[in-house]
Amino acid sequence: MLDNEAKVWDHSQITRAIQVLEMMLETQINIKLPLLVNLSQNDVGDIGILQILFSTEGISFLELLHEGPLEDLCNEIYNLELEDTRIAYQMSSVRRQVASSICSSNLQREISSTCYFNSSLHDVIQMLAARNASIRNALPYDLVDCASKKEEDIVQNLAEYVQGIGWENVPFGEREELLLCIGYHYFSKSFYVDVSNLIMEVMETGVANPLIYMLYFKAALKCKEYDAALEAYNAAVDSSPSFAILPADRYEVNSVLSTNIFEEIYCGLDKSINIPIFIKVLKNPPSQAVENIKESGKLKHSKILEVLDVKQVAKGAVVVTEYFESVPLMQYIAENGPLDLDRWQEIAMQILGAVAHAHDFGLAHGYLSPHSILYDGENIKMSNFGFCVGDLWGEGINQYSFEQATYFAPEVRKSEALALSSDVYSLGKILSYLLTGNANDPFNDSIPDHVRSVIAKSIKYDHNERYANAEEIFKSLVESLANPSESRQSTPAEPKAAESPKFIMDQNGKKISLPEHMTVKGDKVYNNKDGSVMVLISEGSFSMGSTERNSESPIHDVHLSSYLLDLYPVTNKQYMRFLQETSKMDLTQLAHPKQTKVNNFKPKGWRTPEYSAFSDLPNSPVIFVDWWDAWAYAKWAGKSLPTEAEWEKAARGNDGRMYPWGQDLPTTAMANFGGNIGKTTPVGSYPEAMSPYGCLDMVGNISEWCYDTYDPNFYRVARSKNPVNRSDKLSRVVRGGSWTDAVTSIRNTVRGCWMNTVRYNFIGFRCVYRLDPDVDI
């Protein structure tokens, strides 16, 4: 028998010994059965190796095989100390198998957790090493998600284990890799604050490297902590210049201006010529967009932001432009109000002249809006030429906020072919906005008739009926300004808002009449009863359901007639208006026919006539309303509650997407969920999460009451056209998930339910108006 001092381990011998032990474990049937019976005569030499490996004071491995139960063997393995890291990681796999075979709970937990940590860290480090180059290349631009479900599970368990033992008890040499493992995992789950806190905690133990700095940089950007992000970025670049967004010997980054899912914008310095610059980091742009942006570099005009350099890099592109001390024109108007007519004329001519110059080169902008126009109080500069490439860039139009998308031509919103006349539509909307502060009110009384006629032609739905390009608008506007009286005589004014037509056109070209309490303004419908804005969902089919949960299956085709859906959930302000206007009414006139008791429709907590508890939250969604309350409000407003099919189509569109914005997992920039904020947020707080039809706040924030009663098997028996469940059950469907729900519960297809009498702080509603009177709901 060999004692501990006699052990001289050869790596190949130990590898073979481990293989033998693994074989023994695989064939072990009874925990009390001596392991020797599972060895063949050919393994005698291997037993010798194992004896070297496991012999201890007074007890040989052979004696353990003959006399000791498997638990004793586990003790020997557990107490064995191996200095060679490779061998230790190999042994940890065996240790884990041994531990999983033990029936005694205390020892099993102790051995399993310790050995699992060793092997798991090794497994994850191997996975990270395999894609380290990808991560390194992606870090300056965007992080990659965990490569597999296996890696996610392992890292989550590692994080919990380290939280228990403390970072100071993790070997220093493994601390960096473990921090990156857990940090990437948290980042991929959008736990950006957790990433920042984790890094700060571990760096206090002396750990730091460029990858860690860059991870902190990206997390701080997501949290809008721009000063902290810049500090981390500079630390990373100082440690390793290869992490610089642009070559550090020529460019430096001085401040972070803004970030979104589409781009990051920095202010920097070109040290070679000592001039300030803008640096835009574009996330995953298609190659066509990069080529278009390079092409826009030939635009030399005093009112166009000059493109100085374009570099395509892994996972993105970097655009360097001239610097212009300014604010977006949208911000200026929001802070200072609309322009007077003289100032408007001057700015309008600058904008039209710049776009006309680009049109001379055959280059359309596509995404024109007051956001893309910079203004210093005197002059403007146009930015972002070349960015629009139809539906090639991520989710196309859904990358932009609802506010911005208002300015985009219908063909751009539908990702159809881009033309110069697409910019004409945007210019018409911009001209209206600068005079009124509202892009969707082109027939406002404050707009002179001679200007209104130019705007009216610019924003025609059919691009063939618009001006062909910016130069034509420019000339027409110059003529109308020079001869305003002639313009009024020769061009009839468009109808004003109060005289707007009581019909809309759906996507199929069908003319649909509207009731008296609704008004058409541009491409939007306004419900005058409750002040809501509604969006059109045209008649057609879509795929409903998913295979994620039994209640969501099967996936099936549903055909819905045309309808209007509220852009946002009903707000406190709107609900207060409902209560005030119905305060003297017989409430049974609004109650559902099956509602047996009608006291009032006040939300839980609204105790006084002034509803003071909610008066400072006018734009937050109303909560603490039960299904009966929602039904009564909808009836008062001349609308209804949506069926869950109507709700899902509005959120999902026709492409089967998992979330309103597409397939990307939710982040805290896209929705209010997971208790991250701890309460509801005002409607419209997440403009980047717009659905294909333009609806907002479809997931997260509040769950929304639907008309249907809940049946987990309803999809298996539902009709295919305008389905609805009208059974007598007391539970009603809620959709969209809320601020309290986990990420798994805010998919477009998740079906929830509550008793129709509950009033919770995470349930509200929005309304629908069905345009086909023959729909049987």
N, C-alpha and C positions, 0 to 999 in steps of 0.2 A: 504494500500500500504506500502511496506517495503522499507526503505531507505538503502543506502550502508552499514551503520554501523550495520544494523540488519542482514546482510547476514552471515549465518553460514552454510557452505556447507559440506554436507556428500557426500563422493565419489559415493556411490550407487545412491543417488538422482540425482547427476549431470549426471551420466552415463545415467540414464533413461531420464533426460531432453534432453540430446543430442540426444538420440534415437527418441524422439518425434519431435525435431526440424528437424532431418534428414527426418523423415516421411513427415513433412510439406513441406519440400523443394522438395521431390520427387513428391508430388501431386500438387505442385504449377504450374498453367498453365499460368495465366496472371499476369504480374508483378504488376499491379495496383489492383488486386483482393485481398480483405482482407483475411488474412490467416485463420481467425476464421472459415470460412465455411468448411475448410478441416479437422477440428477436430470433432471427434465424442463425444457423451456425456460421454463416458467412460474415456476421457482424461482430465476431469476437474481437477483431482488431479495433472496431469502432468502440466497443465497450471499454477497451483500454484507454482510448482517447478520452472518453467520458469520465473514466476514473481519474485521469489526470486533471480533468476540468473541475470535478466536483468533490474529490476526496477531502475530508476534513479531519479534525482531531478525533481519532478513534473510530470513525465510521467511514467505510469505503462506499463508493458508488454501487458496487456489486451487492454490498450488504443492504443498501437502500432498496435495490431492485428486489431482493429476496424478502426482506423483512419489513420495510417501511411503506406506508401508504403514500399515495401521490402527494399528499399535503406536506410530508417531510421533504420530498423532492423539491417541492415549490419553495420551501424555506431555504434549501441549499441554493437554488437558482437566485432567489431574491437577495440573499446575503452575499452573493458572488460580486466582487468588484472588478471591473474590467477597465483598464486605462485606455486601451486602444478604442478610439471612437467608432471606427467601422465595426469592430467586433461587438461593441456595446449595443449598437443599433441593431445588428443582426440578432443578438441575444434577446433584445427587447421584444422582438416578434415572437420568439419562443416563450418568453415570460408571459406575454399576453395570452397565448394559447393555453399555457398551463393554468394561469389564473382563471380563465373562463371555464376550466374543467373542475374547479374546486367547488365543493358544496358548502363548506363552512363560510358563512357570510362575512365575518369580520376580516379574515385573512384574504378572502377573495377581493373585497373592496380595496384593502390596503395595497395588495400586490397589483391588482388590475389598474388602479389609478396611477401609481408610480410608473409602472412599465408602459402604460398607455401613453403617458406624457413623452417618454423617451422615443418610442416608435413613431408616435404621431408627428412630433417635431421633425424627425428624420424624413417621414413621408412627405410632409409639406415642403420642407426645404428642397427635396428632390423635385417636387412639382414646380416650385418657384424657379429653381435653377434651369429647368427645361424651358421656361418662358421668360427668363430674366431679361434677355435682350429685348423682347417685345415690351416688357414693362418699362425698361429703361428708356426705350425710344418713345413710349407713349407718355411718360410722366410730364414733360413740359406742356403737353397739350391736353391730354385727358387720360384717366386711369382705365385700365382694363378690368373687367369683372373677374371673379374667381373662375378658374377654368372648368370646374366640374362640381357636381353636387357632392361628390366624395370629399373634395377639398374643403368645401364650405362646412360640411359636418365636422370634419376633423378640426378645422380651425376654431369653430365655435366651442367644441369641447376643450380645446387647448386654452382658449380665453377664460373659460370658467375655471379650469384647473389653476391657471396662473393667478387668477383673482383670489383663489383660496390660499395659495402658498406665499404670494407676494413676489414682486419682481426681484427683490434683493436676493431671493433664494434660487433664482434662475442663473445657471452658470453664465458668467459675463460674456464668454465667447459666443454663446448662443442667443444672447439677449437681443442683438440687432435683428437677426433673422426672424426671431419669434415676434418682435415688435412689428416688423414689416408684414409677416403673415397675418397677424390679427388686424393690423391697420388697413391692409388691402381689403380684408373681409368686411370690416366695418364700413369702409368707403363704398364698396359695391352694394351695401345695404342702405346707403344714404344716411348712415349715422355719423354725420360730419363733425358734430360737436364731440361725440365720443372719440373720434379719431384725434382731434386736437387735444383733448384731455389726456388721452392715453399717451401720446407722444410727450407731452409736457411732464407727465409722471415718470416715464422711463428715462427721459433725458436727464432728469435730476440724479439718476444713478450713474451718470458718466457716459451714457450711450449717445452717439451722434455720428451720422454719416450723410452724404449728399442725398441718398435715396429717402432717408427719413425726413430731411429738410423739405424735399420736394413733395412728399406725401402731406406734410403739414401745410405747405403752400397751397396745394389743391383743396384740402379740407377748409382752410381759412377763406379761400375764394368762394367756396360754396356757402359759407356762413356770412359772406359779405364783410368779413373782417379784413379789409384791404391793407391796413398798415401792418398787421401781423403777417399777412400773406407776403407782402413785399420784403419784410425782414427775413422770412424763411427762404424766399427765393434767392436773395442776395447771399445768404449763408451757404446755400447749395452751390451757387455759381462760384463763390470764393473757394470752396472746397474742391470743386470739379467744374471747370469752365464748360465741359461738354454738356452740362445741363442747361445752359443758357438758351433762351428762346431764339435768339439770334447770336451770331459770333460775338463773344464778349470783348474781343479786342477792338471791335468797331462800335458796337451798340451797347447802351446801358438802359435799364428800365428804371424809371424814377417814381412812377406812381401807377396805381390801378384805377382806371376810370369807371369801368362797368363790366359786368359779366352776365351771360345768360346761356341757355342751352345751345345757342347758335354760335356765339363768339365771345372772346375776351378782348377788351380794349385797354391799352396801356399808353401812358405818356412816357416818352424816352428821349434819348439823345443820340444823334449820329456823331460820334467822337471824331470821325475822320474830317468832317467839315464844320463841326461844332454848331449844329442847328437842332432845335427841338423837333420831334417827330411824333406821330401817332403810330402805334404798333397794334395791329389787329391779328389775333390768333383765331383762325377759323377751324371749327371742329368737324372733321370728316367731310370736307366739301368734295363733290365730284370733280373729276379732272376737267370737265367742261367749264365749271365755274372758275377754276383757277386760270384756264386759258382766257376766259372772258375778262377776268380782272386784269390779266396781263395786257390784253388788248386795250382795255380802258386807259392804260398808261399813256396812250398817244393823245388823249384828250388834254389839250393845253388851253385852258380857259380860266379867266380870273375868278369865275364863280363855281369852279369844279375843283374839289380837293384832289391835288395831283398825286398819283400813285408813283412812288419812287422805286419800290422794289417788291418783288413777289417771290417767295420761296416755298416750294412744296416740300413738306417734310413728313415723316412717319405720323400717321393719324391726324394730319391736318395741313394747314398752309398758313404762312405768315405774310401779312401785307403791311408794308411800310408806306405811309403817306406823309405829306406835308402837315405841319402842325397849324392849327387855327384856334386861337383863344376865343371860345364861343360856348353856346349851349344849344341843344336841339331846339328847333323852332317850336316844336310842340310844348316844350317846357316854358319857353318865353311867353307864349300865348296863355298857357295855363296860369302863369304867375302875374301877367300884366293885362290880360284881357285882349279882345280882338283889336285889330289895327283900324285906325281911322282910314277914310277912303284915300287920302293923299298918300299916306304911308303904305297902304295896301297896294296902290298902283305901282309905287316904286319897287317894292319887294316882288310883286307879281312879275314885273318885267325882268328882274334879275333871274328869277326862277325859270321863266319861259325861255329866256335867252340861253341859259346854261343847258337846258334839256334840248333845245333846238340844235345847239352845237353838237351834242352827242348824236342826235338823230341824223345829222348831216353825215356822220360816219356809219350810219346804219345800226347804231348801238342803242337798244332799248334798256331802260332801267328795270322795269317790272315791279319793283318793290318801293316805288315812290311814296313817301308819306312825310309829314312834318318831322318825324323822327330822323329821317335821313337827310334833313336840311339843317345845316349849322348856321347860327346867327349870332353876330357880335353886337347887335344893337344898331348897326348901320348897314352891313353887307351880309350876304349869305354865301355859303359854299355847299354844293351838292356832294354827297358821299355815296359810296356803295354801288357804283356802276359795275355791272357785270355779275352781281351776286345771284340774280334770278336765273334759274335753269329749269323751270317747270317743276315737276314732281321728283326730280332726281336727288334733291338734297334732303335726306331724312324723310320727314313727313311733309315736306314742301311747305304749304301755307300754314300748317299747324305749328311751325317753328316760331311764328310771329304772334304777337298779342292780338287780341280781338280789336283793340284800339287801332293798331297799325293795319290789320287786315281790312278794316273799313275802307281804306283808300285803294285797295287793290282791285283791279278790273275783274269782272265775273270770270273771264277766261283764265285769269291767273289763279283765282281762288279754286278753280276746278282743275288746275294744272294742265290746261290746254296750251296750244301754241301761243307763244309770246310775240306781240307785234308792237310797232311804234304807237299804234292807236291804244294799246293797253296803258301806256304812259299818259295818253290824253285823258282817259277816264280818271286816273289818279290826280292829274293836274286840276281837273274840274272840281274834285272833292277838296283839294288843298285850297283852291281859290275861295271856295265857300267857307271853309274852316277859318281862314285868316280874317274874314269879314264878320263872321258870326260866332266863332268859337264852337261850331257844330258842323261837322262834315256831312251829316245826314239831313240837313235842313237847307237845301239849295234854293228854296223858294221863299226864304225868310223875307219879311217886309223891309228889313234893313239893307237888303241887297238892291242896288239900283236896277231898274228894268233892263238897261242896256248891258249890264254885267250879267244879269240873270240869264239872259238869252244865250250868252256865250257858255256859261256854266251848263245850262240845260242841254246844249248840243254835245258838250264834252262827255257827259255822263250817261249817254244813251246806252241801254243794255246791249244792243246789237252794235258790235264794233264797226260795222260797215256804215252806220249812221252817224258816227262821230267825225270830228276832224281827223285827218289822216296822220298828222304829226304835230309837234309842238310849235313849229313855225306857223302853221295855219291858225292855231289858237292865238299866237302872238299878233299876227296881222289882223285877225278879226277883233281882238280886244283893242288894238290901237285904233282901228276904225270906229269902234263903238264909243270909245272914250273921246275921240275927236268930234263925233257927231251923235251925241247921246239922244237928241230929240228924234233924229232920223231912225235910230235904232229902235226906239220905242214904237214908232209908227210902222216900221217895216217888219218887225218881228213881234208877234203877239207874245205877251208874257205867259209863262207857264202857270198853271193853276197854283194857288197858294195852298198852304198846308190844310187850311180849313175847307178848301174846295177840292182836295185831292180825291182821286177816283176811289170808289168803293169796291175795287176788285184788284186781284193780283194775278200774275202769270206764274204757273208752276214750271218746273224744269222740262215738262213735256209739251210746253206751249199752250196749255189749257188755261182759259180765262176763268177765274173763280171769284164769285161775289163774296163780299164781306158784310157783316152786320153794321148797323148804324154806330155802335159804340167803338168801332175800330177805324183807324186811319192809316193810310199808306203814305210813308215818307221815304222816298228813294227805294231801297230794297228791303226796308223794314216795315213791320206792322206794329202799330201802337194801340194798346187797349186803353181807351180813354177812361174807362170805369175805374181801374186800379192803377193806371200809370205804368203798366208793364210794357216791356218790349218783347215781341214774339218773333220767332224765326220759322221759316217755312220748311217743312219736310214733305217733299213731293211724293205722290203715289208711286209705289213700287215694292219690290220684294227685297228681303235681306235674310241672311242666315242667323237664326236665333239660337242661343244656348251654347254649351260647351261640354267637354268631357271631364272637366275638373272635378265636379261633384255630381252625385246621382241626381240631385234636385235640378241641376242645370242641363241634364241630358234627356232625350237625345238632341243633337244638333238638327234643326229642322228649318225649312224655308217658310217664311211668313210674308204674306202680302198685306200691306196697309194702304188705306186710302189717304189722301193728302190731309195734313193737319198742321196747325201752328202750335208751337210749344214755347213756354216762357223761356227767355234767354237766361234768366237767373231764378233761383228759388224765391218764393215770396218773402219779402223783408218785413222787419218790425214796422217800418214806416207805412208800408202798404196795408199791413194787418190792422194797424191802429186806425187807418182811414176806414176800413171795413167796420170796425167796432163803433166808430163815431157815427157813421152814416146809418147804421142799423140799430142804434141805441134806443130809438123810440118805436121800432118795428115789432110786430108780432113775430117772435123768433121761430115759431113753428112753420112760418112760410118759407124759411130757409133750411129747416131741418130735413134730414133724410127721411123718407117715408117710414123706414124701419127703426128710426131713433125713438125709443120709448119715453125718454125723459129729457127735456130741454130746459136747462137753467139759464145758461149763457154760453157764449163761445169764447170767453176770455181764456187766454193761455194761463196755465198754472203760474202763479206768482204775479200776475197783473191785477193788483188789488184796487188801485185807485183809478179815477177817471183819467188822470194824466199819465198813468202807467210810467211813473218816474223812473222805475228801475231799468226801463228799456229806452228811455227817451234819448240817452246819449249813444245808443247803438242803432240809429235809424236804418243803416244799410246792412246790418247783420241779418241773417235769415231768422225768421220767426221760429221759435222752438216751444216746447211744452204745449203743443197742440195735438189733440187726438185725431183719429180719422174722421169723426163726425164734424169737428171744427173745420178741417180742411175741405170737406165736402161742402159745407155751408158757405165758406168763403168763395169757392169756385162757382157755386150757383149765383151768389151775389155779383160776382165779376163777369157773369155771362159766359163762363167757361166750365170745364169739368176737370176731374182728376184723370191723369193719363193711365191707360192700361200699361202693364209692365212691358208689353210688346212695343207700344209707342215710346215708352221711356228708353228701352234698350236700343231701338233703331236710332233715336236721336243721339244717343251717346256713342254708338258704335259705327254708324254708317253702313256701307255695303261691302267693306273689305274684311270683316271678321276680326277687327282689331281687339286687343285685350283691354286697352284703356282708351279713353277719349282721344288722347294725343297719339296713339300708336301702340307699338309693342314694348317700348322701353319701360323698365320697372319704375314705379313711382319714386319721386324724390320729394324732399320737403319744399322744393321750388315749384312742384307741380300740384300739390294737394295738401290739405290739412288732415293728417291721419296719425294714428299710433300714439295719440296723446302728447305729441311733441310740443304743441302750443298750449294745450290744456283747456281750450274753449273754442267756440266758433270764431270764424273770421268774417269780415264783411264780404258780401258777394262781389265777384270780380277780382278777388285778391290774387288769383292764379290765371292770368290771361293766357299764359303759354299752354294751358291745358284745354284749349278749345276743342270741341268735338268736330267731326267733319261737317256738320251742319251749322256750326257756329255757336252751339250752346256752351255755357260755362258752368263750373261748379257741379259737374255731373257726378263726380266721385269725391269722397271725402267731405269734410265740413259737417254736413248733415245727411242722414238717411232720409229718403223722400217717400211719403205715402203714395201708393198707386191705387187704382180703382179696385183691382182684383182681390178676391179672397185667395188665401194661400192653400195650395195643394202641391206637395213635392212631386207628385206624379202627373201633374196637369199637362206637361208637354207631350205626354204619350197619347193623350186623348183630345187635345185642343184642335179646333178647326184651323185651317191654314190661312184664312182671310179674316182680318180684324178679330183675332182671338181675344176672349175675355172670360175670366172665371167669375160667375155670379152666384156661386153656391151660398148656402146660408151659414157657413162657418163664421166664427167671430174673429178669426185672425186675418189680417190684411197684409198684403205684400209691401215691403219697403225695399228701396233700391239705392245703390250708390255708395253704401258704407258711410261712416261718419268720422269725426275727429277722434273718436274713442277707439276706432277699429284698427286692427293690424293690417299690414300691407296686403295680406292674402284675401281680405274681405272688401277691397275697393276695386275689384275688377268689374268690367261692364256687365258681366253675366251673372254675378253673384245675386242670389235671391234670399232675402231675409223676410221675416214676418214678426208681427207683434199683434197682441189683442187690440181691437179697434178703439178701446177706451184708455189706452196708456198715454201719458203725457210725459215725455222725457226730454232732457236737454240736448239730445242729439238727433231728434226727429223733426222734420219740417216737411215742406212740399212745394211743388210748382204746378202750374195748371196747363191744360191743353184746350184748344178749340178745334173741333173737327169740321173740316170744310165741306164734307159730304153729308148732307142732312139724312141720307138713307142708311148711314152706318148704324148698325144695331149694337149698341153698348148698354 
